[in-house]
Amino acid sequence: MVYEKYRLRELQPNEIIRLAEFIVVENFKHHRQSCNDVPFKRKKEILSVYNQEMDFLNSSKIFVAEDTSGNIVGFIRILKWNGMDVLPLQRIFGIDSL
């Protein structure tokens, strides 16, 4: 689906690293001054998010919104949860999803 300024599409498995980078950079932007002043921490966080996304890859679909330059500006993951794996929402916020 293409709009005037954005394109919505399903993210391919070989693009998960782009998603991880987007997530980490956006989190640093909104919760810290800059992500450039701690490059080691940034790389570590990207790898952590990448591994998490890869764990859910076979049971999920990820849809991204991209601007006209192909930059990710948003995403949503649809997950068929097995009821046992700890979800990011549970891990990050301590929420009992049951």
Biopython code that builds the backbone (N, CA, C, O; Angstrom):
import numpy as np
from Bio.PDB.StructureBuilder import StructureBuilder

atoms = [
    (1, "MET", "N", (0.851, -1.161, 0.000)),
    (1, "MET", "CA", (0.000, 0.000, 0.000)),
    (1, "MET", "C", (0.906, 1.236, 0.000)),
    (1, "MET", "O", (1.843, 1.316, 0.795)),
    (2, "VAL", "N", (0.635, 2.184, -0.875)),
    (2, "VAL", "CA", (1.461, 3.378, -0.972)),
    (2, "VAL", "C", (0.585, 4.621, -0.818)),
    (2, "VAL", "O", (-0.442, 4.763, -1.483)),
    (3, "TYR", "N", (1.007, 5.503, 0.059)),
    (3, "TYR", "CA", (0.349, 6.789, 0.219)),
    (3, "TYR", "C", (1.301, 7.837, -0.325)),
    (3, "TYR", "O", (2.406, 7.510, -0.759)),
    (4, "GLU", "N", (0.892, 9.064, -0.305)),
    (4, "GLU", "CA", (1.707, 10.125, -0.876)),
    (4, "GLU", "C", (3.076, 10.229, -0.215)),
    (4, "GLU", "O", (4.076, 10.440, -0.899)),
    (5, "LYS", "N", (3.134, 10.081, 1.122)),
    (5, "LYS", "CA", (4.397, 10.267, 1.824)),
    (5, "LYS", "C", (4.929, 9.000, 2.472)),
    (5, "LYS", "O", (6.083, 8.970, 2.900)),
    (6, "TYR", "N", (4.124, 7.963, 2.553)),
    (6, "TYR", "CA", (4.533, 6.749, 3.253)),
    (6, "TYR", "C", (4.131, 5.503, 2.481)),
    (6, "TYR", "O", (3.190, 5.499, 1.687)),
    (7, "ARG", "N", (4.882, 4.452, 2.748)),
    (7, "ARG", "CA", (4.580, 3.156, 2.155)),
    (7, "ARG", "C", (4.458, 2.156, 3.292)),
    (7, "ARG", "O", (5.291, 2.146, 4.198)),
    (8, "LEU", "N", (3.436, 1.317, 3.257)),
    (8, "LEU", "CA", (3.250, 0.265, 4.247)),
    (8, "LEU", "C", (3.530, -1.070, 3.578)),
    (8, "LEU", "O", (3.019, -1.354, 2.495)),
    (9, "ARG", "N", (4.356, -1.899, 4.242)),
    (9, "ARG", "CA", (4.682, -3.194, 3.659)),
    (9, "ARG", "C", (5.153, -4.158, 4.735)),
    (9, "ARG", "O", (5.495, -3.758, 5.848)),
    (10, "GLU", "N", (5.162, -5.435, 4.381)),
    (10, "GLU", "CA", (5.652, -6.451, 5.302)),
    (10, "GLU", "C", (7.184, -6.467, 5.253)),
    (10, "GLU", "O", (7.786, -6.459, 4.179)),
    (11, "LEU", "N", (7.787, -6.489, 6.422)),
    (11, "LEU", "CA", (9.241, -6.530, 6.522)),
    (11, "LEU", "C", (9.724, -7.943, 6.223)),
    (11, "LEU", "O", (9.131, -8.916, 6.688)),
    (12, "GLN", "N", (10.781, -8.056, 5.462)),
    (12, "GLN", "CA", (11.350, -9.361, 5.125)),
    (12, "GLN", "C", (12.353, -9.788, 6.200)),
    (12, "GLN", "O", (12.960, -8.934, 6.847)),
    (13, "PRO", "N", (12.534, -11.096, 6.397)),
    (13, "PRO", "CA", (13.459, -11.579, 7.434)),
    (13, "PRO", "C", (14.875, -11.007, 7.333)),
    (13, "PRO", "O", (15.526, -10.781, 8.353)),
    (14, "ASN", "N", (15.347, -10.776, 6.122)),
    (14, "ASN", "CA", (16.710, -10.236, 5.973)),
    (14, "ASN", "C", (16.797, -8.752, 6.328)),
    (14, "ASN", "O", (17.879, -8.171, 6.260)),
    (15, "GLU", "N", (15.681, -8.132, 6.703)),
    (15, "GLU", "CA", (15.657, -6.721, 7.078)),
    (15, "GLU", "C", (15.489, -6.508, 8.581)),
    (15, "GLU", "O", (15.337, -5.370, 9.026)),
    (16, "ILE", "N", (15.513, -7.570, 9.359)),
    (16, "ILE", "CA", (15.293, -7.467, 10.800)),
    (16, "ILE", "C", (16.326, -6.557, 11.458)),
    (16, "ILE", "O", (16.005, -5.858, 12.419)),
    (17, "ILE", "N", (17.541, -6.556, 10.965)),
    (17, "ILE", "CA", (18.577, -5.693, 11.555)),
    (17, "ILE", "C", (18.186, -4.220, 11.402)),
    (17, "ILE", "O", (18.450, -3.418, 12.298)),
    (18, "ARG", "N", (17.562, -3.856, 10.284)),
    (18, "ARG", "CA", (17.081, -2.468, 10.094)),
    (18, "ARG", "C", (16.040, -2.112, 11.146)),
    (18, "ARG", "O", (16.039, -1.007, 11.688)),
    (19, "LEU", "N", (15.155, -3.063, 11.424)),
    (19, "LEU", "CA", (14.129, -2.840, 12.432)),
    (19, "LEU", "C", (14.766, -2.658, 13.807)),
    (19, "LEU", "O", (14.392, -1.753, 14.553)),
    (20, "ALA", "N", (15.723, -3.514, 14.140)),
    (20, "ALA", "CA", (16.404, -3.414, 15.438)),
    (20, "ALA", "C", (17.092, -2.060, 15.585)),
    (20, "ALA", "O", (17.026, -1.444, 16.649)),
    (21, "GLU", "N", (17.745, -1.600, 14.537)),
    (21, "GLU", "CA", (18.400, -0.291, 14.573)),
    (21, "GLU", "C", (17.368, 0.819, 14.787)),
    (21, "GLU", "O", (17.590, 1.734, 15.581)),
    (22, "PHE", "N", (16.247, 0.734, 14.081)),
    (22, "PHE", "CA", (15.189, 1.730, 14.233)),
    (22, "PHE", "C", (14.688, 1.773, 15.672)),
    (22, "PHE", "O", (14.558, 2.849, 16.255)),
    (23, "ILE", "N", (14.409, 0.613, 16.240)),
    (23, "ILE", "CA", (13.890, 0.533, 17.610)),
    (23, "ILE", "C", (14.865, 1.167, 18.594)),
    (23, "ILE", "O", (14.467, 1.979, 19.429)),
    (24, "VAL", "N", (16.129, 0.801, 18.498)),
    (24, "VAL", "CA", (17.128, 1.308, 19.446)),
    (24, "VAL", "C", (17.339, 2.805, 19.280)),
    (24, "VAL", "O", (17.368, 3.535, 20.271)),
    (25, "VAL", "N", (17.484, 3.270, 18.061)),
    (25, "VAL", "CA", (17.702, 4.700, 17.825)),
    (25, "VAL", "C", (16.520, 5.517, 18.341)),
    (25, "VAL", "O", (16.714, 6.551, 18.980)),
    (26, "GLU", "N", (15.299, 5.061, 18.067)),
    (26, "GLU", "CA", (14.117, 5.785, 18.545)),
    (26, "GLU", "C", (14.054, 5.785, 20.071)),
    (26, "GLU", "O", (13.720, 6.804, 20.674)),
    (27, "ASN", "N", (14.369, 4.662, 20.696)),
    (27, "ASN", "CA", (14.377, 4.614, 22.159)),
    (27, "ASN", "C", (15.414, 5.570, 22.738)),
    (27, "ASN", "O", (15.140, 6.261, 23.719)),
    (28, "PHE", "N", (16.598, 5.614, 22.141)),
    (28, "PHE", "CA", (17.631, 6.539, 22.615)),
    (28, "PHE", "C", (17.172, 7.987, 22.422)),
    (28, "PHE", "O", (17.383, 8.827, 23.296)),
    (29, "LYS", "N", (16.548, 8.275, 21.285)),
    (29, "LYS", "CA", (16.078, 9.645, 21.019)),
    (29, "LYS", "C", (15.069, 10.103, 22.070)),
    (29, "LYS", "O", (15.108, 11.247, 22.523)),
    (30, "HIS", "N", (14.176, 9.210, 22.448)),
    (30, "HIS", "CA", (13.086, 9.596, 23.338)),
    (30, "HIS", "C", (13.414, 9.462, 24.819)),
    (30, "HIS", "O", (12.728, 10.044, 25.659)),
    (31, "HIS", "N", (14.455, 8.701, 25.149)),
    (31, "HIS", "CA", (14.745, 8.460, 26.555)),
    (31, "HIS", "C", (16.140, 8.898, 26.992)),
    (31, "HIS", "O", (16.470, 8.838, 28.177)),
    (32, "ARG", "N", (16.954, 9.335, 26.039)),
    (32, "ARG", "CA", (18.303, 9.827, 26.345)),
    (32, "ARG", "C", (18.603, 11.014, 25.446)),
    (32, "ARG", "O", (17.876, 11.287, 24.491)),
    (33, "GLN", "N", (19.671, 11.708, 25.760)),
    (33, "GLN", "CA", (20.045, 12.876, 24.962)),
    (33, "GLN", "C", (20.443, 12.498, 23.545)),
    (33, "GLN", "O", (20.009, 13.137, 22.586)),
    (34, "SER", "N", (21.269, 11.461, 23.404)),
    (34, "SER", "CA", (21.791, 11.095, 22.097)),
    (34, "SER", "C", (22.202, 9.637, 22.092)),
    (34, "SER", "O", (22.571, 9.086, 23.128)),
    (35, "CYS", "N", (22.139, 9.014, 20.927)),
    (35, "CYS", "CA", (22.619, 7.641, 20.832)),
    (35, "CYS", "C", (24.038, 7.617, 20.273)),
    (35, "CYS", "O", (24.650, 6.551, 20.201)),
    (36, "ASN", "N", (24.564, 8.757, 19.883)),
    (36, "ASN", "CA", (25.909, 8.804, 19.306)),
    (36, "ASN", "C", (27.002, 8.835, 20.365)),
    (36, "ASN", "O", (28.153, 8.505, 20.079)),
    (37, "ASP", "N", (26.648, 9.232, 21.595)),
    (37, "ASP", "CA", (27.676, 9.354, 22.611)),
    (37, "ASP", "C", (27.983, 8.027, 23.310)),
    (37, "ASP", "O", (28.912, 7.962, 24.116)),
    (38, "VAL", "N", (27.228, 6.980, 23.020)),
    (38, "VAL", "CA", (27.487, 5.673, 23.617)),
    (38, "VAL", "C", (27.391, 4.585, 22.538)),
    (38, "VAL", "O", (26.487, 3.750, 22.579)),
    (39, "PRO", "N", (28.318, 4.594, 21.578)),
    (39, "PRO", "CA", (28.208, 3.663, 20.450)),
    (39, "PRO", "C", (28.272, 2.196, 20.858)),
    (39, "PRO", "O", (27.600, 1.363, 20.249)),
    (40, "PHE", "N", (29.063, 1.859, 21.874)),
    (40, "PHE", "CA", (29.141, 0.467, 22.304)),
    (40, "PHE", "C", (27.794, 0.006, 22.847)),
    (40, "PHE", "O", (27.308, -1.072, 22.503)),
    (41, "LYS", "N", (27.205, 0.827, 23.690)),
    (41, "LYS", "CA", (25.894, 0.508, 24.267)),
    (41, "LYS", "C", (24.850, 0.399, 23.158)),
    (41, "LYS", "O", (23.987, -0.477, 23.197)),
    (42, "ARG", "N", (24.930, 1.274, 22.188)),
    (42, "ARG", "CA", (23.982, 1.257, 21.067)),
    (42, "ARG", "C", (24.097, -0.046, 20.289)),
    (42, "ARG", "O", (23.083, -0.673, 19.982)),
    (43, "LYS", "N", (25.325, -0.463, 19.966)),
    (43, "LYS", "CA", (25.522, -1.708, 19.221)),
    (43, "LYS", "C", (25.046, -2.916, 20.019)),
    (43, "LYS", "O", (24.458, -3.845, 19.465)),
    (44, "LYS", "N", (25.301, -2.894, 21.310)),
    (44, "LYS", "CA", (24.866, -3.986, 22.183)),
    (44, "LYS", "C", (23.348, -4.072, 22.216)),
    (44, "LYS", "O", (22.786, -5.165, 22.151)),
    (45, "GLU", "N", (22.680, -2.926, 22.317)),
    (45, "GLU", "CA", (21.219, -2.894, 22.339)),
    (45, "GLU", "C", (20.633, -3.356, 21.006)),
    (45, "GLU", "O", (19.640, -4.083, 20.987)),
    (46, "ILE", "N", (21.234, -2.942, 19.899)),
    (46, "ILE", "CA", (20.758, -3.359, 18.578)),
    (46, "ILE", "C", (20.840, -4.877, 18.453)),
    (46, "ILE", "O", (19.903, -5.511, 17.969)),
    (47, "LEU", "N", (21.948, -5.458, 18.884)),
    (47, "LEU", "CA", (22.115, -6.906, 18.819)),
    (47, "LEU", "C", (21.079, -7.611, 19.698)),
    (47, "LEU", "O", (20.532, -8.645, 19.314)),
    (48, "SER", "N", (20.817, -7.050, 20.870)),
    (48, "SER", "CA", (19.835, -7.632, 21.780)),
    (48, "SER", "C", (18.427, -7.615, 21.151)),
    (48, "SER", "O", (17.718, -8.621, 21.189)),
    (49, "VAL", "N", (18.037, -6.495, 20.588)),
    (49, "VAL", "CA", (16.720, -6.376, 19.946)),
    (49, "VAL", "C", (16.651, -7.287, 18.723)),
    (49, "VAL", "O", (15.632, -7.935, 18.487)),
    (50, "TYR", "N", (17.719, -7.338, 17.954)),
    (50, "TYR", "CA", (17.779, -8.208, 16.772)),
    (50, "TYR", "C", (17.544, -9.669, 17.177)),
    (50, "TYR", "O", (16.734, -10.365, 16.565)),
    (51, "ASN", "N", (18.252, -10.122, 18.205)),
    (51, "ASN", "CA", (18.105, -11.506, 18.658)),
    (51, "ASN", "C", (16.686, -11.783, 19.151)),
    (51, "ASN", "O", (16.129, -12.851, 18.893)),
    (52, "GLN", "N", (16.112, -10.827, 19.853)),
    (52, "GLN", "CA", (14.729, -10.964, 20.323)),
    (52, "GLN", "C", (13.766, -11.091, 19.145)),
    (52, "GLN", "O", (12.886, -11.951, 19.148)),
    (53, "GLU", "N", (13.934, -10.240, 18.149)),
    (53, "GLU", "CA", (13.062, -10.298, 16.975)),
    (53, "GLU", "C", (13.245, -11.604, 16.212)),
    (53, "GLU", "O", (12.277, -12.159, 15.691)),
    (54, "MET", "N", (14.470, -12.095, 16.141)),
    (54, "MET", "CA", (14.722, -13.361, 15.457)),
    (54, "MET", "C", (14.064, -14.522, 16.198)),
    (54, "MET", "O", (13.619, -15.483, 15.570)),
    (55, "ASP", "N", (14.000, -14.443, 17.526)),
    (55, "ASP", "CA", (13.336, -15.485, 18.309)),
    (55, "ASP", "C", (11.853, -15.590, 17.969)),
    (55, "ASP", "O", (11.284, -16.681, 18.001)),
    (56, "PHE", "N", (11.230, -14.467, 17.645)),
    (56, "PHE", "CA", (9.803, -14.441, 17.345)),
    (56, "PHE", "C", (9.511, -14.533, 15.844)),
    (56, "PHE", "O", (8.347, -14.538, 15.444)),
    (57, "LEU", "N", (10.531, -14.605, 15.027)),
    (57, "LEU", "CA", (10.371, -14.507, 13.579)),
    (57, "LEU", "C", (9.400, -15.530, 12.995)),
    (57, "LEU", "O", (8.565, -15.172, 12.165)),
    (58, "ASN", "N", (9.489, -16.784, 13.407)),
    (58, "ASN", "CA", (8.652, -17.827, 12.808)),
    (58, "ASN", "C", (7.194, -17.768, 13.241)),
    (58, "ASN", "O", (6.340, -18.416, 12.636)),
    (59, "SER", "N", (6.908, -17.007, 14.270)),
    (59, "SER", "CA", (5.526, -16.927, 14.740)),
    (59, "SER", "C", (4.958, -15.509, 14.617)),
    (59, "SER", "O", (3.964, -15.175, 15.262)),
    (60, "SER", "N", (5.589, -14.685, 13.790)),
    (60, "SER", "CA", (5.114, -13.305, 13.686)),
    (60, "SER", "C", (5.217, -12.770, 12.264)),
    (60, "SER", "O", (5.880, -13.337, 11.395)),
    (61, "LYS", "N", (4.535, -11.662, 12.074)),
    (61, "LYS", "CA", (4.653, -10.866, 10.851)),
    (61, "LYS", "C", (4.889, -9.439, 11.309)),
    (61, "LYS", "O", (4.261, -8.968, 12.257)),
    (62, "ILE", "N", (5.792, -8.761, 10.635)),
    (62, "ILE", "CA", (6.111, -7.379, 10.982)),
    (62, "ILE", "C", (5.788, -6.506, 9.779)),
    (62, "ILE", "O", (6.198, -6.787, 8.652)),
    (63, "PHE", "N", (5.044, -5.443, 10.047)),
    (63, "PHE", "CA", (4.701, -4.487, 9.002)),
    (63, "PHE", "C", (5.342, -3.151, 9.348)),
    (63, "PHE", "O", (5.279, -2.699, 10.491)),
    (64, "VAL", "N", (5.962, -2.522, 8.347)),
    (64, "VAL", "CA", (6.641, -1.254, 8.566)),
    (64, "VAL", "C", (5.997, -0.158, 7.725)),
    (64, "VAL", "O", (5.425, -0.407, 6.664)),
    (65, "ALA", "N", (6.112, 1.058, 8.240)),
    (65, "ALA", "CA", (5.777, 2.259, 7.484)),
    (65, "ALA", "C", (7.108, 2.908, 7.154)),
    (65, "ALA", "O", (7.950, 3.098, 8.032)),
    (66, "GLU", "N", (7.296, 3.245, 5.894)),
    (66, "GLU", "CA", (8.534, 3.882, 5.436)),
    (66, "GLU", "C", (8.216, 5.211, 4.777)),
    (66, "GLU", "O", (7.161, 5.386, 4.166)),
    (67, "ASP", "N", (9.160, 6.152, 4.915)),
    (67, "ASP", "CA", (9.006, 7.421, 4.215)),
    (67, "ASP", "C", (9.449, 7.243, 2.765)),
    (67, "ASP", "O", (9.817, 6.142, 2.357)),
    (68, "THR", "N", (9.413, 8.308, 2.003)),
    (68, "THR", "CA", (9.750, 8.222, 0.579)),
    (68, "THR", "C", (11.212, 7.878, 0.325)),
    (68, "THR", "O", (11.577, 7.499, -0.787)),
    (69, "SER", "N", (12.057, 8.010, 1.361)),
    (69, "SER", "CA", (13.468, 7.638, 1.223)),
    (69, "SER", "C", (13.727, 6.200, 1.654)),
    (69, "SER", "O", (14.861, 5.726, 1.584)),
    (70, "GLY", "N", (12.689, 5.507, 2.097)),
    (70, "GLY", "CA", (12.856, 4.125, 2.528)),
    (70, "GLY", "C", (13.233, 3.966, 3.984)),
    (70, "GLY", "O", (13.555, 2.860, 4.419)),
    (71, "ASN", "N", (13.201, 5.058, 4.756)),
    (71, "ASN", "CA", (13.510, 4.985, 6.185)),
    (71, "ASN", "C", (12.283, 4.500, 6.956)),
    (71, "ASN", "O", (11.165, 4.946, 6.697)),
    (72, "ILE", "N", (12.494, 3.592, 7.896)),
    (72, "ILE", "CA", (11.400, 3.115, 8.725)),
    (72, "ILE", "C", (10.961, 4.247, 9.647)),
    (72, "ILE", "O", (11.790, 4.872, 10.310)),
    (73, "VAL", "N", (9.662, 4.509, 9.686)),
    (73, "VAL", "CA", (9.121, 5.541, 10.572)),
    (73, "VAL", "C", (8.167, 4.950, 11.613)),
    (73, "VAL", "O", (7.749, 5.646, 12.538)),
    (74, "GLY", "N", (7.827, 3.686, 11.464)),
    (74, "GLY", "CA", (6.962, 3.010, 12.415)),
    (74, "GLY", "C", (6.811, 1.553, 12.027)),
    (74, "GLY", "O", (7.122, 1.162, 10.902)),
    (75, "PHE", "N", (6.329, 0.751, 12.970)),
    (75, "PHE", "CA", (6.121, -0.660, 12.675)),
    (75, "PHE", "C", (5.113, -1.251, 13.646)),
    (75, "PHE", "O", (4.800, -0.665, 14.682)),
    (76, "ILE", "N", (4.617, -2.421, 13.287)),
    (76, "ILE", "CA", (3.778, -3.212, 14.179)),
    (76, "ILE", "C", (4.098, -4.681, 13.930)),
    (76, "ILE", "O", (4.287, -5.112, 12.793)),
    (77, "ARG", "N", (4.153, -5.430, 15.011)),
    (77, "ARG", "CA", (4.393, -6.867, 14.915)),
    (77, "ARG", "C", (3.119, -7.581, 15.333)),
    (77, "ARG", "O", (2.523, -7.253, 16.359)),
    (78, "ILE", "N", (2.705, -8.554, 14.540)),
    (78, "ILE", "CA", (1.589, -9.418, 14.879)),
    (78, "ILE", "C", (2.203, -10.765, 15.235)),
    (78, "ILE", "O", (2.944, -11.351, 14.445)),
    (79, "LEU", "N", (1.886, -11.251, 16.437)),
    (79, "LEU", "CA", (2.551, -12.443, 16.955)),
    (79, "LEU", "C", (1.536, -13.490, 17.367)),
    (79, "LEU", "O", (0.564, -13.184, 18.058)),
    (80, "LYS", "N", (1.758, -14.722, 16.946)),
    (80, "LYS", "CA", (0.981, -15.844, 17.446)),
    (80, "LYS", "C", (1.755, -16.376, 18.649)),
    (80, "LYS", "O", (2.732, -17.110, 18.504)),
    (81, "TRP", "N", (1.302, -15.995, 19.823)),
    (81, "TRP", "CA", (2.008, -16.287, 21.063)),
    (81, "TRP", "C", (1.689, -17.696, 21.534)),
    (81, "TRP", "O", (0.539, -18.132, 21.475)),
    (82, "ASN", "N", (2.706, -18.404, 22.000)),
    (82, "ASN", "CA", (2.507, -19.767, 22.478)),
    (82, "ASN", "C", (2.089, -19.822, 23.947)),
    (82, "ASN", "O", (1.879, -20.910, 24.484)),
    (83, "GLY", "N", (1.969, -18.686, 24.594)),
    (83, "GLY", "CA", (1.547, -18.641, 25.985)),
    (83, "GLY", "C", (2.647, -18.901, 26.990)),
    (83, "GLY", "O", (2.441, -18.741, 28.193)),
    (84, "MET", "N", (3.805, -19.297, 26.515)),
    (84, "MET", "CA", (4.920, -19.617, 27.420)),
    (84, "MET", "C", (6.083, -18.636, 27.303)),
    (84, "MET", "O", (6.656, -18.227, 28.313)),
    (85, "ASP", "N", (6.427, -18.261, 26.088)),
    (85, "ASP", "CA", (7.557, -17.344, 25.899)),
    (85, "ASP", "C", (7.269, -16.017, 26.585)),
    (85, "ASP", "O", (6.136, -15.537, 26.588)),
    (86, "VAL", "N", (8.304, -15.437, 27.163)),
    (86, "VAL", "CA", (8.160, -14.117, 27.787)),
    (86, "VAL", "C", (8.140, -13.074, 26.680)),
    (86, "VAL", "O", (9.070, -12.978, 25.879)),
    (87, "LEU", "N", (7.079, -12.306, 26.649)),
    (87, "LEU", "CA", (6.935, -11.259, 25.643)),
    (87, "LEU", "C", (7.714, -10.016, 26.063)),
    (87, "LEU", "O", (7.924, -9.795, 27.255)),
    (88, "PRO", "N", (8.145, -9.204, 25.102)),
    (88, "PRO", "CA", (8.843, -7.964, 25.449)),
    (88, "PRO", "C", (8.049, -7.104, 26.429)),
    (88, "PRO", "O", (8.628, -6.507, 27.336)),
    (89, "LEU", "N", (6.749, -7.037, 26.259)),
    (89, "LEU", "CA", (5.883, -6.261, 27.146)),
    (89, "LEU", "C", (5.993, -6.751, 28.591)),
    (89, "LEU", "O", (6.025, -5.948, 29.524)),
    (90, "GLN", "N", (6.049, -8.058, 28.767)),
    (90, "GLN", "CA", (6.187, -8.637, 30.100)),
    (90, "GLN", "C", (7.564, -8.330, 30.683)),
    (90, "GLN", "O", (7.692, -7.939, 31.843)),
    (91, "ARG", "N", (8.587, -8.516, 29.857)),
    (91, "ARG", "CA", (9.967, -8.335, 30.315)),
    (91, "ARG", "C", (10.261, -6.880, 30.665)),
    (91, "ARG", "O", (10.853, -6.599, 31.707)),
    (92, "ILE", "N", (9.858, -5.970, 29.813)),
    (92, "ILE", "CA", (10.193, -4.560, 29.987)),
    (92, "ILE", "C", (9.372, -3.910, 31.092)),
    (92, "ILE", "O", (9.904, -3.161, 31.911)),
    (93, "PHE", "N", (8.061, -4.202, 31.112)),
    (93, "PHE", "CA", (7.169, -3.502, 32.025)),
    (93, "PHE", "C", (6.681, -4.350, 33.203)),
    (93, "PHE", "O", (5.966, -3.855, 34.074)),
    (94, "GLY", "N", (7.070, -5.627, 33.225)),
    (94, "GLY", "CA", (6.645, -6.497, 34.324)),
    (94, "GLY", "C", (5.148, -6.761, 34.328)),
    (94, "GLY", "O", (4.553, -6.957, 35.387)),
    (95, "ILE", "N", (4.537, -6.766, 33.152)),
    (95, "ILE", "CA", (3.098, -6.965, 33.032)),
    (95, "ILE", "C", (2.805, -8.455, 32.880)),
    (95, "ILE", "O", (3.432, -9.134, 32.067)),
    (96, "ASP", "N", (1.855, -8.963, 33.661)),
    (96, "ASP", "CA", (1.403, -10.339, 33.511)),
    (96, "ASP", "C", (0.328, -10.343, 32.447)),
    (96, "ASP", "O", (-0.784, -9.869, 32.683)),
    (97, "SER", "N", (0.646, -10.873, 31.279)),
    (97, "SER", "CA", (-0.294, -10.796, 30.159)),
    (97, "SER", "C", (-1.424, -11.804, 30.258)),
    (97, "SER", "O", (-2.347, -11.765, 29.444)),
    (98, "LEU", "N", (-1.380, -12.691, 31.215)),
    (98, "LEU", "CA", (-2.486, -13.622, 31.404)),
    (98, "LEU", "C", (-3.489, -13.027, 32.352)),
    (98, "LEU", "O", (-4.505, -13.654, 32.649)),
]
sb = StructureBuilder()
sb.init_structure("model")
sb.init_model(0)
sb.init_chain("A")
sb.init_seg("    ")
for serial, (resi, resn, name, xyz) in enumerate(atoms, 1):
    if name == "N":
        sb.init_residue(resn, " ", resi, " ")
    sb.init_atom(name, np.array(xyz, "f"), 0.0, 1.0, " ", f" {name:<3s}", serial, name[0])
structure = sb.get_structure()
